[in-house]
């Protein structure tokens, strides 16, 4: 017989809205310009979105870049589920999505796109998955939000917004393509 008290569910409440839909759009436009400037245009440039919310962000960046440069940029999708070092804590049977790396990354300047940079573990897993598809000339990271608290020595080259958080806070990025909402929220565990 187990005599330990039942765990109470963690309550989470919204502490603040960090970005509105228009702020997300303006930030993506700025990031697209920074990516183009740092990479001298789209020659040999490829954007790769990390599932889940990194994919629509990469697609939006690609559209903005195409409007600016009048040419499409290479765009790929990366599922990192099998490359995570915390796989056993996620689920006993993880669902692996398709990795759409039909784009050539060998010798390209690749920009990995994700919504939030936190511990760095997602980025490390993405690098492992990406290098199975080829060896890029250069690899850069673009994130909408950098919230600090790194466990690995990983930094983003392109940051939408840096937000100082505590360990009991969570950043929630809501995108129309995934969540039917468009905003960035700072949530807090009670």
C-alpha positions in Angstrom: 0.0 0.0 0.0 1.4 3.4 -1.0 1.2 5.9 1.9 2.6 8.9 0.0 0.2 11.7 -0.6 -1.0 12.2 -4.2 0.9 14.8 -6.2 -1.1 18.0 -6.7 -1.3 19.1 -10.3 0.9 22.0 -11.0 -1.1 25.1 -11.6 0.1 27.6 -14.2 -1.2 31.1 -14.7 -0.4 33.8 -17.2 2.0 36.4 -15.8 2.4 38.6 -18.9 2.0 38.8 -22.6 5.4 39.4 -24.0 4.5 39.8 -27.7 1.4 40.4 -29.7 0.7 39.1 -33.2 2.0 42.4 -34.7 5.1 42.2 -32.5 5.8 38.7 -33.7 5.5 39.8 -37.3 7.8 42.8 -36.9 10.3 40.6 -35.1 10.3 38.0 -37.9 10.9 40.8 -40.5 13.9 42.1 -38.5 15.3 38.6 -38.1 14.9 38.0 -41.9 16.9 41.1 -42.6 19.6 40.1 -40.0 19.8 36.6 -41.6 20.3 38.1 -45.0 22.8 40.6 -43.8 24.9 38.1 -41.9 24.8 35.6 -44.8 25.3 38.1 -47.7 21.9 37.3 -49.3 20.5 33.9 -50.1 23.3 32.3 -52.0 23.9 28.9 -50.3 21.4 29.8 -47.6 19.0 27.2 -46.2 16.4 27.6 -43.4 15.5 24.5 -41.4 12.6 24.6 -38.9 12.7 22.4 -35.8 9.4 20.7 -35.2 7.0 21.9 -33.8 6.8 25.7 -33.7 10.1 26.2 -35.4 8.6 24.9 -38.7 6.0 27.7 -39.2 8.5 30.3 -38.0 11.0 29.1 -40.7 8.2 29.1 -43.3 7.3 32.7 -42.4 11.0 33.7 -42.5 11.3 32.1 -45.9 8.3 34.0 -47.2 9.7 37.3 -45.9 13.1 36.6 -47.4 11.6 35.7 -50.7 9.7 39.0 -50.7 12.9 40.9 -50.1 15.2 38.9 -52.4 12.7 38.1 -55.1 13.9 34.4 -55.0 12.9 31.5 -52.9 15.2 30.3 -50.1 15.8 26.6 -49.4 13.5 25.4 -46.6 13.6 22.1 -44.7 11.9 20.5 -41.6 13.7 18.6 -38.9 12.1 16.3 -36.3 14.5 15.7 -33.4 12.5 13.2 -31.3 14.9 10.3 -31.7 17.9 12.5 -31.0 16.8 13.9 -27.7 18.8 12.9 -24.6 15.7 13.1 -22.5 13.7 10.7 -24.6 12.9 8.4 -21.7 11.2 11.2 -19.8 9.1 12.2 -22.7 7.0 9.1 -23.4 7.5 5.3 -23.6 6.6 5.3 -27.3 7.6 8.7 -28.9 5.9 9.6 -32.1 8.5 10.4 -34.7 7.4 12.9 -37.3 8.8 12.9 -40.8 12.1 14.7 -41.3 11.8 16.6 -44.5 15.4 17.1 -45.4 14.9 16.9 -49.1 16.9 20.0 -49.4 20.7 19.6 -49.8 22.5 21.0 -46.8 26.1 19.9 -47.8 28.2 23.1 -48.1 25.2 25.4 -47.3 24.9 28.1 -44.7 22.1 26.6 -42.6 19.9 28.5 -40.2 18.2 26.3 -37.6 14.9 28.0 -36.6 13.1 27.3 -33.2 10.6 29.2 -31.1 12.4 29.2 -27.7 16.0 28.6 -26.6 16.2 27.4 -23.1 18.6 24.6 -21.9 20.1 24.1 -25.4 19.2 20.4 -25.5 16.7 20.8 -28.4 19.4 22.6 -30.4 22.0 19.9 -29.6 19.5 17.2 -30.7 18.8 19.2 -33.9 22.5 19.4 -34.7 22.8 15.6 -34.3 19.8 15.1 -36.7 21.0 17.7 -39.1 24.5 16.3 -39.4 23.1 12.9 -40.4 21.7 14.7 -43.5 25.0 16.2 -44.5 27.7 18.7 -43.4 26.8 22.3 -43.8 29.4 25.0 -44.4 28.0 27.0 -41.5 25.3 26.4 -38.9 23.5 29.2 -37.2 20.6 29.3 -34.7 17.6 31.6 -35.0 15.1 31.8 -32.1 12.1 33.9 -31.4 12.7 33.9 -27.7 16.0 33.3 -25.7 15.0 32.7 -22.1 18.5 31.9 -20.7 19.2 29.0 -18.2 21.5 27.1 -20.6 22.7 23.7 -19.7 24.9 23.4 -22.8 27.2 25.9 -24.4 24.8 26.9 -27.2 24.0 30.5 -28.2 21.7 31.8 -31.0 23.1 34.0 -33.8 19.7 35.6 -34.3 17.4 36.4 -31.4 13.9 37.9 -31.6 13.8 38.8 -27.9 15.8 37.9 -24.9 13.6 37.4 -21.8 15.0 36.9 -18.3 13.0 34.1 -16.6 13.1 32.2 -13.4 13.1 28.4 -13.2 9.4 28.3 -12.3 8.4 30.4 -15.4 7.5 29.0 -18.9 7.5 30.8 -22.2 4.5 29.8 -24.4 4.7 30.7 -28.1 1.3 30.5 -29.7 1.2 30.5 -33.5 -1.8 30.5 -35.8 -0.5 27.4 -37.7 -0.4 25.3 -34.5 -2.5 27.0 -31.8 -5.1 29.1 -33.6 -3.6 32.1 -31.6 -0.7 34.5 -32.2 1.2 35.7 -29.1 4.0 35.0 -26.7 3.1 34.5 -23.1 5.1 34.4 -19.9 3.5 31.7 -17.7 4.3 31.0 -14.0 3.9 27.8 -12.0 2.1 28.3 -8.7 
